[in-house]
Amino acid sequence: MEETLNAINAVIWSPALIYLCLALGLYFSIRTRFMQVRGLPEMLRLMVNNKSSSSGVSSFQALAMSLAGRVGTGNIAGVATAIAFGGPGAVFWMWVMAFLGASTSYVECTLAQIYKERDDNGQYRGGPAYYIEKAMGQKWYAWIFAAVTIIACGFLLPIVQINTLSESMVNAFEVPPLALAAVITVGLGLIIYGGVKRIATFAEVVVPFMAVAYIIVAVVLMALNAERLPAMFQMVIGSAFGVDAGFGAMVGLAIEWGVKRGVYSNEAGQGTGPHSAAAAEVAHPAQQGFVQAFAVYVDTLLVCSATAFMILSTGMYNIPDPAVAGGFLYQALPGAVAGPDFPQAAVDSALPGWGAGFVAIAVLFFVFTTLVTYYYMAETNVAYINRKVHRPWLIQLLRVVILAAVVWGVLRTTSAAWGFGDIGVGLMAWLNLIAIVILQKPALAALRDYERQRKAGGPLSFDPEALGIRHATFWSDRARKQPGSDANG
């Protein structure tokens, strides 16, 4: 099975996708006039907006939901894998992907807000499938994206999450994998049967707590290893460009694994973030574009960097030598694999007896919230498929499948689990990146309109027809009914 998964991923994650992610991030940065830099104060202002409605969640809840999906095993095991196979330089390329990807996230999440709609229960729904159908007019393409997302978020990606959690729990507490799967299945079932409001409330409380606690521990480790930090940063930058003699032959691998794990972690361009963005109650679509761009920063520049600094400042990692079969360029942990072993050993080196347990608990929080958000994303695409013909059995099938994935994931090997996850991420990224390149104009028009209104002052409003944006029926109806309204400005 693993050979088959590797062969599929060799096609999906060819250099074409790696460089497409970087190129589009740079392109959208230029087209938005580097909104990820100019708009940082606006991101911070909007992040604390906590106004919701009966139809939508608040901007902060949408941010928390998005972070719940972004901040997961990719921030721990994913970073460790990037370092193991791409060297320390992979961390630099993860940073580059986050900086450029913030503009990509703005475009896709603003599009999701522009083309969102209310479902039969009065809740906001939106995402790539919705804007592909409405703006591009290609329903077949939208259905393909919806189907791929249901499979990826409902089955493939949960396998990676639960597999990493199982590995970390076995390392720390020797918890039987199936017992862990049973507990997670029960907890996940209680949340996913509660709907988007319960998911948003849960994420709003848990996500900030888990992220802050994890970053604090990373700062403590860096302080305890302060004398190593200058050399650590020099190694990261040097190996990213092949200057570091020890990792000079790994420049291509550093870019490949940095971008690959960067996209997996921060999800910019993957098409997952737009689902949460569309659920928010805002006065102008660009507001969620700014908020979700900030989510990319939080995920990679803070949480992923925390893991990287834990591992690199303590030297607790292995790097296979690409030129020597079975050999290592650097080996500090004999027998350890790229995964939660690295950060667990890193924390334990500075805080003996605490490392494995702390990281395992962090992974537990990260994974559980990610699973909850994956379900919401898959459910949104089921809702898209169910818009015209009601198929209630699809939702029930989705719930059964994602709970089954939790059980199946603990039985897979680590490499097989990541193979499944990479297929899901890669397919979604290909489909969504092509779509947002074609559909970028409404998002860019919304950015100019929003900045003009903010500069002029007064209440915010959004009239898509005045901007030449068609088929944004939710906002067109709102503009006709309540011109000049300020729901959340």
Buried (B, 14 or more C-beta within 10 A) or exposed (E): EEEEBEEBBEEBBEEEBBEBBBEBBBBBBEBBBBBBEEBBEBBEBBBEBEBBBEBBBBBBBBBBBBBBBBBBBBBBBBBBBBBBBBBBBBBBBBBBBBBBBBBBBBBBBBBBBBBBBBBEEEBBBBBBBBBBBBBBEBEEBBBBBBEBBBBBBBBBBBBBBBBBBBBBBBBBEEBEBEEBBBEBBEBBBEBBEEEBBBBBBBBBEBBBEBBEEBBEBBEBBBEBBEEBBEEBBEBBBBBBEBBBEBBBBBBEBBBBBBBBBBBBBBBBBBBBBBBBBBBBBBBBBBBBBBBBBBBBBBBBBBBBBBBBBBBBBBBBBBBBBBEEEEEEBBBBBEEBBBBBBBBBBBBBBBBEEBBBBBBBBBBBBBBBBBBBBBBBBBBBBBBBBBBEEEEEEBBEBBBEBBBBBBBBBBBBEBBBBBBBBBBBBBBBBBBBBBBBEEBBBBBBBBBEBBBEBBEEEEEBBBBBEEBEBEBBBBBBEBBEEEEEBEBBB
